[in-house]
Amino acid sequence: MNRFSNPVDVFVVGGGPAGLATAIAARRHGLSVLVADAAVPPIDKPCGEGLMPDGVEALRQFGIVIPEGEGYPFRGIRFVSDGAKAEATFPRGMALGIRRTHLHRILLDHAAGCGVRLLWQAAVTGLHAEGALVAGELVRARWVVGADGTSSRVRGWAGLGQQELDMRPSKNLRFGFRRHYRVAPWTDFMELHWGRHCQVYVTPVGRKEVCVALVSSSPKLRLRLEDALGEFPELRARLENAEHASTERGAITVTRRLRRVSRGRTVLVGDASGGVDAITGEGLCLAFREAALLGDCLASGDLARYQEGHRLLIRRPALMARLMLFMAKHSRLRQRTMQVFQLSPSSFAGMLAMHVGEGSTRDYISNGIAFGWELLKA
């Protein structure tokens, strides 16, 4: 007997943040939703665990407010490079450091509360003309959403993975590791430490806990956190006596853009639909904004609008990723950039405003011109 005799409007493959957010968005439009994932919740993923102000606002639009005590608010970003420091506060709102498992549980509870049907330890085995297959059983669905991550199987089944704009994924592949330390945050900023071959992020996630994430580009170096911290003596001194609050976990981060994110009844969201390097810290926010847009488009049946909207949503994070990766590769340019940020704090504030999507195109252009002029003088 088929467990899925009743058809649904939306079948979501993948129960991570992007999948759950899409399910919640679709339910807010009155659509019936089934989410399937082979994992057991809560689902963890190595990441920097910082939710930028625009990401916090995106959650509010779903009716989700992170309870006090579940995370740790921070008010800006601090760059640290070769002994130089530059910082700026967010132009509007606060960011939030939150354990990935805590965020997943909150999203999961909200999805269940609004009527999303959740199916765990369920392997999706393929697409079908009428929907998708779960362990060989047909789930009839009007729409199938692939929210199954960077290595999306749905993307391959739908034939969307063959149309990537960048056909050299190894060129954009980077490697990350994350660990939590039991130590009180020493600042209410998220810190980004720039090294010769890597970047290290420190995000406060609790009153007595920080998340430390390393991202590097060279597999030959085989950098792990303990190795990388030797390059940052001040940071190492803060952490050397701190108890580990989690095991070190690794993942890859890759910049990938697709020509199309939908075909027929199948559509992609989150990392499955492409993404930008983790250096931006915008992965979750981008996924939530894509989910909100996709919910609207599924309700109206207009995936062409999602295709265009998705392209516009990824434009700013992709630009910021290119700029920051260029800084990462060119140490002399980074040194001059840090000089400008120190001498002209408004330059860093303007960059941060652009990073979180505040301000107009005119603001971005004028800030870019002013920064370029300061860079030339530095």
C-alpha positions as CSV (number, residue, x, y, z in Angstrom):
1,M,0.0,0.0,0.0
2,N,1.3,3.4,-1.0
3,R,1.9,5.6,2.1
4,F,1.4,8.7,-0.2
5,S,-2.0,8.1,-1.7
6,N,-3.0,11.8,-1.2
7,P,-1.2,14.2,-3.6
8,V,0.4,17.4,-2.2
9,D,0.9,20.8,-3.7
10,V,4.6,21.0,-2.8
11,F,7.1,18.2,-2.1
12,V,10.3,19.5,-0.7
13,V,13.4,17.3,-1.0
14,G,15.7,18.3,1.9
15,G,14.8,19.3,5.4
16,G,17.6,21.8,6.1
17,P,17.0,25.5,6.7
18,A,16.3,26.2,3.0
19,G,13.9,23.4,2.7
20,L,12.0,24.2,5.9
21,A,11.9,27.9,5.1
22,T,10.4,27.1,1.7
23,A,7.9,24.8,3.3
24,I,6.9,27.5,5.8
25,A,6.6,30.0,3.0
26,A,4.4,27.7,0.9
27,R,2.1,26.9,3.9
28,R,1.7,30.7,4.5
29,H,0.0,30.7,1.0
30,G,-2.2,27.8,2.0
31,L,-0.4,25.1,0.0
32,S,-0.1,21.6,1.3
33,V,3.5,20.6,1.9
34,L,5.5,17.4,2.5
35,V,9.2,17.6,3.4
36,A,11.4,14.5,3.1
37,D,15.0,14.0,4.3
38,A,17.2,11.0,4.8
39,A,18.7,12.5,8.0
40,V,17.5,12.7,11.6
41,P,16.9,16.1,13.1
42,P,18.4,18.4,14.2
43,I,20.5,18.7,11.1
44,D,24.0,20.2,11.7
45,K,26.3,21.7,9.1
46,P,29.7,23.3,9.6
47,C,29.4,27.0,9.1
48,G,30.2,30.3,10.7
49,E,26.8,30.4,12.4
50,G,26.3,34.2,12.0
51,L,22.9,35.4,10.9
52,M,23.2,38.9,9.4
53,P,20.5,41.5,10.2
54,D,18.9,40.9,6.8
55,G,18.7,37.2,7.7
56,V,17.1,38.0,11.0
57,E,14.6,40.2,9.2
58,A,13.9,37.5,6.6
59,L,13.0,35.1,9.5
60,R,10.6,37.7,11.0
61,Q,8.8,37.7,7.7
62,F,8.1,34.0,8.2
63,G,6.7,34.8,11.6
64,I,9.8,33.4,13.3
65,V,11.5,35.3,16.2
66,I,14.5,33.7,17.7
67,P,13.9,33.3,21.5
68,E,16.2,35.2,23.8
69,G,19.0,33.0,25.0
70,E,19.0,30.8,21.9
71,G,21.7,32.9,20.3
72,Y,24.0,35.9,20.9
73,P,23.4,39.3,19.3
74,F,26.3,41.1,17.7
75,R,26.3,44.6,16.3
76,G,28.9,44.6,13.5
77,I,31.9,43.2,11.7
78,R,35.6,43.5,12.6
79,F,38.4,42.8,10.2
80,V,41.8,41.8,11.6
81,S,44.8,41.5,9.3
82,D,48.6,41.7,10.0
83,G,48.0,43.5,13.4
84,A,45.6,46.1,11.9
85,K,41.9,46.2,12.9
86,A,38.9,47.9,11.3
87,E,35.3,47.6,12.5
88,A,31.9,49.0,11.6
89,T,28.4,48.6,13.1
90,F,25.4,47.5,11.0
91,P,23.4,50.4,9.6
92,R,20.2,48.9,10.9
93,G,19.4,46.0,13.3
94,M,21.5,43.5,15.1
95,A,22.9,40.2,13.8
96,L,22.7,37.0,15.7
97,G,25.2,34.2,16.3
98,I,23.2,31.0,16.8
99,R,24.2,27.3,16.8
100,R,23.1,25.7,13.6
101,T,21.3,22.9,15.5
102,H,19.4,25.5,17.5
103,L,18.3,27.3,14.4
104,H,17.2,24.0,12.8
105,R,15.1,23.1,15.8
106,I,13.4,26.4,15.8
107,L,12.6,26.2,12.0
108,L,11.4,22.6,12.5
109,D,9.0,23.5,15.3
110,H,7.6,26.4,13.3
111,A,7.2,24.3,10.2
112,A,5.3,21.5,12.2
113,G,3.2,24.2,13.9
114,C,2.0,25.6,10.6
115,G,1.0,22.3,9.2
116,V,4.0,21.1,7.2
117,R,4.2,17.3,7.1
118,L,7.7,16.1,7.9
119,L,9.2,12.8,6.8
120,W,12.6,11.9,8.3
121,Q,14.9,9.0,7.5
122,A,13.3,8.9,4.1
123,A,15.5,8.6,1.0
124,V,14.2,10.3,-2.1
125,T,15.3,8.1,-5.0
126,G,14.2,10.0,-8.1
127,L,11.8,12.2,-9.9
128,H,8.6,11.1,-11.6
129,A,6.4,12.6,-14.2
130,E,3.8,13.0,-11.5
131,G,6.1,14.1,-8.7
132,A,9.0,12.2,-7.0
133,L,9.9,8.8,-5.6
134,V,10.6,8.0,-1.9
135,A,12.1,4.6,-1.5
136,G,10.4,3.6,-4.8
137,E,7.0,4.9,-3.7
138,L,5.4,7.7,-5.7
139,V,4.6,11.0,-4.1
140,R,2.2,12.9,-6.4
141,A,3.0,16.6,-6.2
142,R,2.3,19.7,-8.3
143,W,5.7,21.0,-7.5
144,V,9.0,19.3,-6.5
145,V,11.5,21.5,-4.7
146,G,15.2,20.5,-4.5
147,A,16.6,21.8,-1.3
148,D,19.2,19.1,-0.9
149,G,22.3,21.1,-0.7
150,T,25.5,21.7,-2.7
151,S,25.7,18.2,-4.1
152,S,22.0,18.2,-5.0
153,R,20.7,15.0,-6.5
154,V,17.5,16.7,-7.6
155,R,19.6,19.1,-9.6
156,G,21.1,16.2,-11.5
157,W,17.8,14.4,-12.0
158,A,16.2,17.5,-13.4
159,G,19.2,18.0,-15.8
160,L,19.9,21.4,-14.3
161,G,23.5,20.6,-13.2
162,Q,24.7,20.4,-16.8
163,Q,24.0,24.1,-17.4
164,E,26.4,25.7,-14.8
165,L,27.9,29.0,-15.9
166,D,31.2,27.9,-14.3
167,M,32.1,24.4,-15.5
168,R,35.2,24.3,-13.4
169,P,33.9,23.8,-9.9
170,S,37.3,22.9,-8.5
171,K,38.4,26.4,-9.3
172,N,36.0,27.8,-6.8
173,L,36.2,25.0,-4.2
174,R,37.3,25.9,-0.7
175,F,37.5,23.9,2.5
176,G,36.1,24.8,5.9
177,F,36.4,23.5,9.5
178,R,34.4,24.6,12.5
179,R,34.6,24.1,16.3
180,H,33.0,25.7,19.3
181,Y,35.0,26.9,22.3
182,R,33.6,27.5,25.8
183,V,34.9,31.0,26.4
184,A,33.0,34.3,27.0
185,P,32.9,36.4,23.8
186,W,35.4,39.2,24.1
187,T,33.5,41.5,21.7
188,D,30.1,42.1,20.4
189,F,31.4,42.0,16.8
190,M,31.9,39.1,14.6
191,E,35.6,38.9,13.8
192,L,37.1,38.0,10.5
193,H,40.9,37.3,10.7
194,W,42.8,37.4,7.4
195,G,45.8,35.1,7.0
196,R,48.2,34.2,4.2
197,H,46.3,31.1,3.1
198,C,43.0,31.2,5.0
199,Q,40.4,33.2,6.9
200,V,39.2,32.5,10.4
201,Y,35.8,33.7,11.6
202,V,34.9,34.1,15.3
203,T,31.2,34.4,16.0
204,P,29.7,34.7,19.5
205,V,26.9,32.2,19.8
206,G,26.3,32.3,23.6
207,R,27.2,34.1,26.8
208,K,30.1,31.6,27.3
209,E,30.6,30.2,23.8
210,V,32.1,31.2,20.4
211,C,32.1,29.5,17.1
212,V,35.4,29.5,15.3
213,A,35.4,28.6,11.6
214,L,38.3,28.3,9.2
215,V,38.1,28.5,5.4
216,S,41.1,27.9,3.1
217,S,41.6,27.4,-0.6
218,S,44.5,25.0,-0.9
219,P,43.9,21.2,-0.3
220,K,47.6,20.7,-0.4
221,L,48.1,22.6,2.8
222,R,45.6,20.4,4.6
223,L,44.9,23.2,7.1
224,R,43.0,22.4,10.2
225,L,42.0,24.8,12.9
226,E,44.9,24.0,15.3
227,D,47.3,24.5,12.4
228,A,45.7,27.7,11.2
229,L,45.6,29.3,14.7
230,G,49.4,29.4,14.7
231,E,49.1,32.2,12.2
232,F,47.0,34.3,14.5
233,P,48.8,34.5,17.9
234,E,46.3,36.9,19.5
235,L,43.4,34.7,18.7
236,R,45.3,31.5,19.7
237,A,46.1,33.1,23.1
238,R,42.4,33.7,23.7
239,L,41.4,30.1,22.8
240,E,44.4,28.0,24.0
241,N,42.9,27.3,27.5
242,A,39.3,27.2,26.4
243,E,37.4,23.8,26.6
244,H,36.2,22.5,23.2
245,A,32.4,22.6,23.2
246,S,32.1,20.5,20.0
247,T,34.3,18.3,17.8
248,E,35.9,19.8,14.7
249,R,33.7,19.3,11.6
250,G,34.5,20.0,8.0
251,A,32.7,20.9,4.8
252,I,33.3,22.4,1.4
253,T,32.2,25.8,0.1
254,V,31.9,26.5,-3.6
255,T,30.7,29.3,-5.8
256,R,28.3,28.0,-8.3
257,R,25.8,29.7,-10.6
258,L,23.2,28.0,-12.8
259,R,21.6,29.2,-16.0
260,R,18.3,27.8,-14.8
261,V,17.0,26.9,-11.4
262,S,13.7,25.3,-12.6
263,R,12.6,22.8,-15.2
264,G,9.0,21.6,-15.6
265,R,7.6,21.0,-12.1
266,T,11.0,20.9,-10.5
267,V,12.7,23.9,-8.9
268,L,15.8,24.5,-6.8
269,V,16.4,26.6,-3.7
270,G,19.3,27.2,-1.3
271,D,22.7,25.7,-2.0
272,A,21.1,23.3,-4.5
273,S,20.3,26.3,-6.7
274,G,23.8,27.7,-6.6
275,G,25.6,29.8,-4.1
276,V,28.5,32.0,-3.1
277,D,31.6,31.4,-1.1
278,A,31.2,31.2,2.7
279,I,33.5,34.2,3.0
280,T,30.4,36.5,2.7
281,G,28.4,34.9,5.6
282,E,25.3,35.4,3.5
283,G,24.4,31.8,2.8
284,L,21.5,31.5,5.2
285,C,20.0,34.9,4.4
286,L,20.2,34.2,0.7
287,A,18.4,30.9,1.3
288,F,15.6,32.5,3.3
289,R,15.0,35.2,0.7
290,E,14.9,32.6,-2.0
291,A,12.5,30.6,0.0
292,A,10.2,33.6,0.5
293,L,10.2,34.4,-3.2
294,L,9.7,30.7,-4.1
295,G,6.7,30.5,-1.8
296,D,5.0,33.4,-3.7
297,C,5.9,31.9,-7.1
298,L,4.6,28.4,-6.2
299,A,1.3,29.9,-5.0
300,S,0.9,31.9,-8.3
301,G,2.3,29.0,-10.4
302,D,4.9,31.4,-12.0
303,L,8.3,29.9,-11.9
304,A,9.6,32.3,-14.5
305,R,9.3,35.0,-11.9
306,Y,11.3,32.9,-9.5
307,Q,14.0,32.4,-12.2
308,E,14.4,36.1,-12.6
309,G,14.1,37.0,-8.9
310,H,16.7,34.3,-8.0
311,R,19.2,35.9,-10.4
312,L,18.7,39.3,-8.8
313,L,18.9,37.9,-5.3
314,I,22.3,36.3,-5.8
315,R,23.8,39.3,-7.6
316,R,24.9,41.3,-4.5
317,P,26.3,38.3,-2.5
318,A,28.2,37.2,-5.6
319,L,29.7,40.6,-6.0
320,M,30.7,40.7,-2.4
321,A,32.2,37.2,-2.6
322,R,34.4,38.2,-5.6
323,L,35.6,41.4,-3.8
324,M,36.5,39.5,-0.6
325,L,38.1,36.6,-2.3
326,F,40.2,39.1,-4.3
327,M,41.3,40.6,-1.0
328,A,42.1,37.1,0.3
329,K,44.4,36.3,-2.7
330,H,46.3,39.7,-2.7
331,S,47.9,40.5,0.6
332,R,49.4,43.8,-0.5
333,L,46.0,45.0,-1.7
334,R,44.5,43.8,1.6
335,Q,47.1,45.8,3.6
336,R,46.3,49.0,1.7
337,T,42.5,48.3,2.1
338,M,43.0,47.9,5.9
339,Q,44.9,51.2,5.9
340,V,41.9,52.9,4.2
341,F,39.4,51.3,6.6
342,Q,41.5,52.5,9.6
343,L,42.0,56.1,8.2
344,S,38.4,56.4,6.9
345,P,36.0,54.3,9.0
346,S,33.1,55.5,6.8
347,S,34.6,53.5,4.0
348,F,34.3,50.3,6.0
349,A,30.8,51.3,7.1
350,G,29.8,51.9,3.5
351,M,31.1,48.5,2.5
352,L,29.3,46.8,5.4
353,A,26.0,48.6,4.4
354,M,26.4,47.2,0.9
355,H,27.2,43.8,2.3
356,V,23.9,43.6,4.2
357,G,21.8,45.2,1.4
358,E,21.3,48.6,3.0
359,G,21.3,51.8,0.8
360,S,20.6,52.5,-2.8
361,T,22.6,51.8,-6.0
362,R,23.6,55.5,-5.9
363,D,25.1,55.0,-2.4
364,Y,27.0,51.9,-3.6
365,I,28.5,53.8,-6.5
366,S,29.5,56.9,-4.4
367,N,31.0,54.7,-1.7
368,G,32.9,52.7,-4.3
369,I,34.3,55.9,-5.9
370,A,35.3,57.3,-2.5
371,F,36.9,54.0,-1.4
372,G,38.8,53.8,-4.7
373,W,40.1,57.3,-4.2
374,E,41.2,56.6,-0.7
375,L,42.9,53.4,-1.9
376,L,44.9,55.3,-4.5
377,K,46.1,57.7,-1.8
378,A,47.0,55.0,0.7
